[in-house]
Amino acid sequence: MELGTQTGSLVNYLYSRASGQPIIPCVGMGATILAWTDRYAGTIISVGLNGSLVVQEDRATRVDGNGMSEAQEYAFDRDLNGRIYDFQPVQRGKAKGQLREGGKKDGYAVLVGDRRKYHDFSF
């Protein structure tokens, strides 16, 4: 993700660049879909041989009492009717090799192995 052009969130930018121990994705594993400033929790429902992933958005229920704040806590449940995201490796440019929705350099990114939800109330 390019900060300021593909995401308006420093946190989402850092998540998209996260490195460390490589995580091998598998069906049933949690994932976080990284949008402009929001994040959506999901579950991996398919892993392709080319490194592609299909992620289905989970149901996120707010469990804190903080109202319209940055401090947000959620409980997650599988949602068999949740939106489906198809993440493909980008083939060219600065984003080459990164997983993006539809394989487009400006598509949503994904963080594998962790479910997170965040709603930016300023938009």
N, C-alpha and C positions, 0 to 999 in steps of 0.2 A: 504494500500500500504506500502511496505517496502522501505524506502529510500535507494537508491543505488543498489537495486536488482530488484524492480518492477517499480521504477520511478527514473529518474535522475534529477527531479525538486523538490526543496524544496517547492515551491508554490503548486505544484500538491499534494505533500505529505500532506501539511497542509490542503488543501481543502478536501482531502480524510478523514481526521480526524476531520473535522469541527463538532462542537457540538453546542448546544444552543437549541432554541425552535425546537421541532420536526416538520418537514414539512411533511404534508400528500400529497403525489403525486397524481395528477389527470391528465387525458388526456388533452393535450393542454398546460400544464405547461412547462416552459423552463427547460433545463438541460445542464450540461457541462460534456462532456466525457473527462476523465483525462487519457492521454496517458503517454509515457515515459517523454517527456518534453513539448509536445504540448497539447493544449486543443481544443476541437471541440464543437461548439454550437449545440444543438439539441432540439427537441420537444418530449415530452412523448406522444406516440400514443397508449399505452396499459398499464394497471396496473393489475397484477395478484393477486389472492387471497392469494398467498403465499408470497407476497411482491415483486414479480418480476416486472421488468419494461421493456418495449420495447421503445427504443428511436430512432428517425430518425434524422440523421444529417441535420442541416439547411444550407442554402446558406449564407455564410459570405462574405461581400464585404468590403474591406479595404477602410476607409473614411478619414484617416489621410494622410499627405504628408511626413511621417517620414522615408520612405525607409526601409532599413534593420536595424531596431532598436528595442529596447525593448518596446518603447512607441507605442502601436498599438491600434487603434480604429476601430471598425467594425459596420456595419449595418447588421441586420439579416432578412432573409425572409425564410418562409417555403419552403422546397424543397421536393416535393412529390416523387422525384426520388433519394433522398439522401440515403446514406448507413444506414442500419438498424442494431442496436445493441440490443442484448438480455441480460439484466442484471438479474442475479439470485443470491439469497443469498448463500454465501459460507457455506458449511456444516461442515468443520473441520478446525483445525489449528488456527493460530493467526488471520486470516482474517474472522473467523466464524461470520456469520451474516451480513457481509458487502456485498453490491451489487457489483458484478464483472461480466464482460462479460462472458457469458456461465457458471457462477458459479465457474469458475476456480480461485484459489487463486492468480494466477499471471496475470489474465485478467485485462483489462482496468477497472477503477472505474468510478463512476458517482457522480456528485454533483447535487442535485435536487433543483429546484426553482430559478436557475440563469443561464442565457446564457452567456458564455464567449468563446472567441476564442483567441488563442495565437499560433504563429508560431515561433519556435526556429530556427533562421537562422544559428546557429553554427553547426547544424547537416545536 
